[in-house]
Amino acid sequence: MVAGSWAWCVSMIVSTVKWKKANPGKPVPVIMYGTVLNALLWLWTSIGVAAEMLFQLIPTSLGLADTIDPGLSRVLFSETLHAIVYFWLFPAYLVMYSIMPKEAGGKLFSDEWARIAFIMLFFFSVPIGTHHLYVDPMVAAGWKILHMLGTTMVAVPTLITGFTLIASMEIAGRLRGGTGLFGWLKKLDYTNPVVLASTFSLLMLTVGGWGGVINASYSLDVLIHNTQWIPGHFHLIYGGTTVIMYFAAAYWLWPKITGHQLFSNKLVITQLWTWFLGMWITTMPWHYLGIIGQPRRVNTVQAYQQAEDLVRTWDVHMIIMNFGAVMLLFSGFLFVYILAMTLRQPTITDAQREVSYAEPIHQPFELPKLLNSLAFWNWGMLVYLVASYGYPVLQFFFIGTPESPAWGI
């Protein structure tokens, strides 16, 4: 499955290289630039899990090795573990940068800042995985600090994204007649699924992003490591910020693919609201349970037998979470229902099926080379990856993990 996914990555890269050759000197469209950076991100980040499967899991499953080296497996998997979240997040950003401004009735605030955000998200996303291994004795403290600094840098493209997208929404609001400091907010069309989903996504990204800064901290992470805080944070970022933009992309693209008018915009808005509220109701108690110390993986039946008074303090928060989860389940079924019912709606015109993307205020006819380059950042990723993972991985050839063969060989 991992090797199969590389075919898509190669296809994106080859398509972009061909486009650049056919259009010498022209900037790669920002949506394609972000897409191919995401493909490169996946190629780099999947090396870790592919190596773990090839040298650890497959030999053990085939009986060629007695056991795996758990220290090495954790380090290799950490390369894939965290960056895969950014691989999922990239398409959500692409929708907000390339589709939302036009759907809102405005233009993208800055093509250049979009590229800078994409480049930084690509560059700092992969070589930072050992921040999940702060308490792992098989990784030295110095390497953990290096990964901590890289993880903290991910906050920068997040802030750039927030600023650029809010500025793009402000442009749309003012073009629609908004005045005053915040009057533009009232003029945005929140009945448009992409606009509403982008608003919700940015709100969840704000809270989830600050939670990520806590996770990146070498000292603070120890307090919430392997507690329910971690799945709470993960679900708010992926299930909230990311998935709600997938819904928006589907509502935008499905009529263009099928040729049928989107079914019931009222139900669409209801689905987005229930997902948004359900995600908050689910993840906020999750975070709190982590703060008061509930383990990330816990058998509550067994825990009741061991510490009944302690576990009873968890009950009300878990009940609230279950209510939020039911809302999310309802919202998910409603999403499928809307797409299915769309197939029974009247057809739309060819003009309505055309795909077009948001234009920036100032069209970049020329760009600094680094903002249109793939090779430079690809080589930079190689150097950064070797610097941050080279020794932590190679050390297992020499020291290994006690009672485990080096590299499972």
HUKA-V668312 format. One record per residue. N is the residue number from 1. RES is the residue in one small letter. PHI is phi in radians with two decimals (NA if undefined). PSI is psi as a letter, one per 30 degrees, with the letter a starting at -180 (NA if undefined). D_FIRST is the distance of its C-alpha to the first C-alpha in Angstrom with 2 decimals. Layout:
n	res	phi	psi	d_first
N	RES	PHI	PSI	D_FIRST
N	RES	PHI	PSI	D_FIRST
This chain:
n	res	phi	psi	d_first
1	m	NA	e	0.00
2	v	-1.12	e	3.81
3	a	-1.09	e	5.49
4	g	-1.11	e	4.99
5	s	-1.16	f	6.28
6	w	-1.17	f	8.94
7	a	-1.07	e	10.39
8	w	-1.10	e	11.64
9	c	-1.06	e	13.08
10	v	-1.08	e	14.84
11	s	-1.06	e	16.15
12	m	-1.12	e	17.66
13	i	-1.16	e	19.22
14	v	-1.08	e	20.66
15	s	-1.08	e	22.06
16	t	-1.20	e	23.74
17	v	-1.10	e	25.20
18	k	-1.12	e	26.61
19	w	-1.10	e	28.09
20	k	-1.14	e	29.75
21	k	-1.21	e	31.25
22	a	-1.37	f	32.57
23	n	-2.29	i	33.98
24	p	-1.06	k	35.40
25	g	1.48	f	36.72
26	k	-1.57	k	35.33
27	p	-1.19	k	33.16
28	v	-1.12	k	29.56
29	p	-0.87	k	29.53
30	v	-1.06	e	28.60
31	i	-1.20	e	25.82
32	m	-1.30	e	24.13
33	y	-1.10	e	24.91
34	g	-1.15	e	23.23
35	t	-1.14	e	20.12
36	v	-1.27	e	19.72
37	l	-1.11	e	20.48
38	n	-1.16	e	17.68
39	a	-1.12	e	15.29
40	l	-1.13	e	16.90
41	l	-1.01	e	16.67
42	w	-1.15	e	12.89
43	l	-1.03	e	12.93
44	w	-1.23	e	15.50
45	t	-1.27	f	14.39
46	s	-1.35	f	10.86
47	i	-1.03	e	12.91
48	g	-1.07	e	14.17
49	v	-1.21	e	11.29
50	a	-1.13	e	9.92
51	a	-1.14	e	13.58
52	e	-1.08	e	13.97
53	m	-1.17	e	11.34
54	l	-1.24	e	12.82
55	f	-1.75	f	16.41
56	q	-2.09	d	16.75
57	l	-1.28	e	14.59
58	i	-1.15	e	13.79
59	p	-1.01	e	17.46
60	t	-1.21	e	18.82
61	s	-1.16	f	17.00
62	l	-1.55	f	18.23
63	g	1.40	g	21.67
64	l	-1.41	f	21.86
65	a	-2.41	k	22.69
66	d	-1.31	e	24.79
67	t	-2.75	l	23.24
68	i	-1.85	l	21.28
69	d	-1.65	j	22.98
70	p	-1.10	e	22.62
71	g	-1.09	e	24.19
72	l	-1.12	e	21.78
73	s	-1.05	e	18.73
74	r	-1.13	e	20.19
75	v	-1.17	e	20.88
76	l	-1.09	e	17.49
77	f	-1.18	f	15.78
78	s	-1.10	f	18.57
79	e	-1.14	e	17.46
80	t	-1.59	e	14.31
81	l	-0.89	e	16.04
82	h	-1.55	e	18.60
83	a	-1.13	f	17.50
84	i	-1.10	f	14.59
85	v	-1.13	e	17.60
86	y	-1.26	e	19.04
87	f	-1.08	e	15.95
88	w	-1.30	e	16.58
89	l	-1.27	e	20.30
90	f	-0.92	e	20.44
91	p	-1.05	e	20.21
92	a	-1.11	e	22.93
93	y	-1.08	e	25.07
94	l	-1.09	e	24.61
95	v	-1.12	e	25.95
96	m	-1.20	e	28.84
97	y	-1.36	e	29.76
98	s	-1.76	f	29.36
99	i	-2.04	e	30.21
100	m	-0.97	e	32.24
101	p	-1.00	e	35.28
102	k	-1.25	e	35.94
103	e	-1.11	e	35.47
104	a	-1.36	f	37.91
105	g	1.68	g	40.41
106	g	-2.35	b	40.34
107	k	-2.37	l	38.65
108	l	-1.21	k	36.27
109	f	-1.07	e	38.41
110	s	-2.75	j	36.98
111	d	-1.15	e	34.41
112	e	-1.13	e	34.89
113	w	-1.18	e	34.23
114	a	-1.07	e	31.00
115	r	-1.14	e	29.84
116	i	-1.09	e	31.10
117	a	-1.09	e	29.19
118	f	-1.12	e	25.90
119	i	-1.10	e	26.60
120	m	-1.18	e	27.56
121	l	-1.12	e	24.59
122	f	-1.13	e	22.30
123	f	-1.21	e	24.50
124	f	-1.70	g	25.14
125	s	-1.54	e	21.81
126	v	-1.58	e	19.89
127	p	-1.44	h	22.61
128	i	-2.35	g	23.89
129	g	-1.19	f	21.64
130	t	-1.31	g	24.30
131	h	-1.19	f	26.32
132	h	-1.47	f	24.38
133	l	-2.10	h	25.98
134	y	-1.02	e	29.60
135	v	-1.79	g	30.87
136	d	-1.44	k	28.77
137	p	-1.26	f	31.30
138	m	-1.51	f	28.94
139	v	-2.13	k	28.85
140	a	-1.23	l	32.25
141	a	-1.04	e	33.89
142	g	-1.06	e	34.19
143	w	-1.23	e	30.46
144	k	-1.12	e	30.07
145	i	-1.15	e	32.78
146	l	-1.04	e	31.10
147	h	-1.21	e	27.92
148	m	-1.09	e	30.25
149	l	-1.11	e	31.93
150	g	-1.12	e	28.72
151	t	-1.10	e	27.61
152	t	-1.08	e	31.07
153	m	-1.15	f	30.77
154	v	-1.09	f	27.97
155	a	-1.12	f	30.89
156	v	-1.17	e	32.43
157	p	-1.10	f	30.01
158	t	-1.16	e	30.02
159	l	-1.15	e	33.82
160	i	-1.06	e	33.79
161	t	-1.09	e	31.56
162	g	-1.01	e	33.88
163	f	-1.11	e	36.95
164	t	-1.13	e	35.76
165	l	-1.27	e	34.55
166	i	-1.13	e	37.67
167	a	-1.10	e	39.81
168	s	-1.14	e	38.15
169	m	-1.19	e	38.89
170	e	-1.14	e	42.43
171	i	-1.01	e	42.94
172	a	-1.10	e	41.99
173	g	-1.09	e	44.23
174	r	-1.29	e	47.17
175	l	-1.14	f	46.80
176	r	-1.58	g	47.08
177	g	1.86	g	50.34
178	g	-1.23	k	49.44
179	t	-2.28	l	52.11
180	g	1.34	a	52.83
181	l	-1.18	e	50.53
182	f	-2.15	g	48.16
183	g	-1.08	f	49.46
184	w	-1.12	f	46.46
185	l	-1.09	e	44.28
186	k	-1.25	f	46.35
187	k	-1.55	f	45.98
188	l	-1.17	k	42.19
189	d	-1.55	j	40.99
190	y	-1.39	g	39.14
191	t	-1.51	f	38.90
192	n	-1.47	k	36.29
193	p	-1.00	e	32.84
194	v	-1.20	e	31.39
195	v	-1.16	e	34.47
196	l	-1.12	e	34.55
197	a	-1.11	e	30.86
198	s	-1.12	e	31.24
199	t	-1.07	e	34.31
200	f	-1.10	e	32.63
201	s	-1.07	e	29.58
202	l	-1.15	e	31.94
203	l	-1.11	e	33.92
204	m	-1.24	e	30.96
205	l	-1.13	e	29.72
206	t	-1.07	e	33.23
207	v	-1.24	e	33.32
208	g	-1.11	e	29.73
209	g	-1.13	e	30.16
210	w	-1.16	e	33.25
211	g	-1.09	e	31.47
212	g	-1.14	e	28.94
213	v	-1.10	e	31.93
214	i	-1.13	e	33.07
215	n	-1.09	e	29.73
216	a	-1.27	f	29.99
217	s	-1.17	k	33.50
218	y	-1.04	e	33.85
219	s	-1.53	e	36.70
220	l	-1.21	e	35.87
221	d	-1.09	e	32.33
222	v	-1.06	e	33.93
223	l	-1.26	e	35.73
224	i	-2.03	g	32.75
225	h	-1.11	k	30.04
226	n	1.03	g	28.30
227	t	-1.90	l	30.45
228	q	-1.18	f	29.72
229	w	-1.00	e	30.24
230	i	-1.13	e	26.68
231	p	-1.13	f	24.93
232	g	-1.11	e	27.80
233	h	-1.11	e	27.12
234	f	-1.06	e	23.37
235	h	-1.20	e	23.93
236	l	-1.18	e	26.72
237	i	-1.34	e	24.70
238	y	-1.42	e	21.40
239	g	-1.12	f	22.72
240	g	-1.62	d	25.95
241	t	-0.95	e	25.95
242	t	-1.47	e	22.52
243	v	-1.12	e	22.03
244	i	-1.14	f	25.61
245	m	-1.35	f	25.02
246	y	-1.12	e	22.06
247	f	-1.02	e	24.72
248	a	-1.06	e	27.13
249	a	-1.09	e	24.82
250	a	-1.14	e	24.26
251	y	-1.13	e	28.03
252	w	-1.33	e	28.70
253	l	-1.62	e	26.26
254	w	-1.00	e	26.31
255	p	-1.08	e	29.92
256	k	-1.23	e	29.24
257	i	-1.33	e	26.42
258	t	-1.48	f	28.35
259	g	1.41	g	31.82
260	h	-2.04	k	33.16
261	q	-1.11	k	34.95
262	l	-1.08	k	33.20
263	f	-1.35	k	34.53
264	s	0.86	i	36.92
265	n	-1.05	f	36.69
266	k	-1.10	e	38.52
267	l	-1.20	e	35.73
268	v	-1.03	e	33.18
269	i	-1.12	e	35.25
270	t	-1.07	e	35.61
271	q	-1.09	e	31.86
272	l	-1.17	e	31.39
273	w	-1.12	e	34.37
274	t	-1.16	e	33.27
275	w	-1.17	e	29.81
276	f	-1.06	e	31.59
277	l	-1.17	e	34.21
278	g	-1.08	e	31.91
279	m	-1.20	e	29.73
280	w	-1.14	e	32.91
281	i	-1.12	e	34.32
282	t	-1.38	e	31.18
283	t	-1.53	f	30.50
284	m	-1.13	e	34.08
285	p	-1.08	e	35.05
286	w	-1.05	e	31.75
287	h	-1.04	e	32.81
288	y	-1.12	e	36.30
289	l	-1.03	e	35.26
290	g	-1.16	e	33.52
291	i	-1.10	e	36.73
292	i	-1.53	g	38.84
293	g	1.81	g	36.55
294	q	-1.17	k	34.45
295	p	-1.07	l	31.61
296	r	-1.14	e	28.03
297	r	-2.10	j	27.36
298	v	-2.51	k	30.57
299	n	-1.59	j	31.89
300	t	-1.17	f	34.71
301	v	-1.13	e	36.51
302	q	-1.17	e	36.81
303	a	-1.12	e	37.65
304	y	-1.02	e	40.47
305	q	-1.21	f	41.99
306	q	-1.59	e	41.90
307	a	-2.62	i	42.96
308	e	-1.06	e	43.98
309	d	-1.09	e	45.81
310	l	-1.13	e	42.91
311	v	-1.15	e	40.37
312	r	-1.09	f	42.82
313	t	-1.25	f	42.56
314	w	-1.50	f	38.88
315	d	-0.98	e	39.60
316	v	-1.10	e	40.67
317	h	-1.21	e	37.73
318	m	-1.20	e	35.24
319	i	-1.14	e	37.11
320	i	-1.07	e	36.90
321	m	-1.03	e	33.13
322	n	-1.10	e	32.84
323	f	-1.10	e	34.92
324	g	-1.10	e	32.65
325	a	-1.12	e	29.58
326	v	-1.13	e	31.43
327	m	-1.07	e	32.11
328	l	-1.14	e	28.45
329	l	-1.10	e	27.66
330	f	-1.04	e	30.50
331	s	-1.11	e	29.34
332	g	-1.11	e	25.82
333	f	-1.14	e	27.39
334	l	-1.12	e	29.87
335	f	-1.04	e	27.20
336	v	-1.10	e	25.71
337	y	-1.06	e	29.32
338	i	-1.09	e	30.25
339	l	-1.13	e	27.49
340	a	-1.14	e	28.38
341	m	-1.21	f	32.09
342	t	-1.04	e	31.65
343	l	-1.15	f	31.03
344	r	-1.77	g	34.61
345	q	-1.54	l	36.24
346	p	-1.04	l	38.35
347	t	-1.33	l	36.80
348	i	-1.90	l	36.96
349	t	-1.37	l	38.30
350	d	-1.06	e	36.47
351	a	-1.10	e	37.65
352	q	-1.26	f	35.99
353	r	-1.55	f	32.65
354	e	-1.17	k	32.78
355	v	-1.78	k	30.38
356	s	-2.48	l	32.15
357	y	-2.09	l	31.61
358	a	-1.12	k	33.98
359	e	-1.79	k	36.26
360	p	-1.29	l	37.47
361	i	-1.01	e	41.17
362	h	-2.01	j	41.63
363	q	-1.15	k	39.55
364	p	-1.45	j	38.43
365	f	-1.28	f	39.70
366	e	-2.36	k	39.32
367	l	-2.28	l	37.14
368	p	-0.96	k	37.29
369	k	-0.94	e	35.07
370	l	-1.19	f	32.86
371	l	-1.51	f	32.06
372	n	-2.21	g	30.75
373	s	-1.67	k	29.15
374	l	-1.92	e	25.56
375	a	-1.07	e	26.38
376	f	-1.04	e	28.69
377	w	-1.28	f	26.33
378	n	-1.18	e	23.46
379	w	-1.15	e	25.90
380	g	-1.08	e	27.13
381	m	-1.09	e	23.73
382	l	-1.03	e	23.52
383	v	-1.11	e	27.01
384	y	-1.12	e	26.48
385	l	-1.16	e	23.28
386	v	-1.12	e	25.12
387	a	-1.13	e	28.15
388	s	-1.62	f	26.52
389	y	-2.04	f	24.00
390	g	-0.95	d	25.60
391	y	-1.17	e	28.15
392	p	-0.99	f	26.40
393	v	-1.55	e	23.67
394	l	-1.15	f	26.05
395	q	-1.02	f	28.58
396	f	-1.28	f	26.63
397	f	-1.19	f	27.52
398	f	-1.90	e	31.11
399	i	-1.76	e	31.58
400	g	1.03	a	28.53
401	t	-1.89	k	28.50
402	p	-0.84	k	31.41
403	e	1.20	g	30.82
404	s	-2.20	k	27.35
405	p	-1.26	k	26.71
406	a	-1.09	k	25.88
407	w	0.97	g	22.16
408	g	1.21	g	21.83
409	i	-1.87	NA	23.51
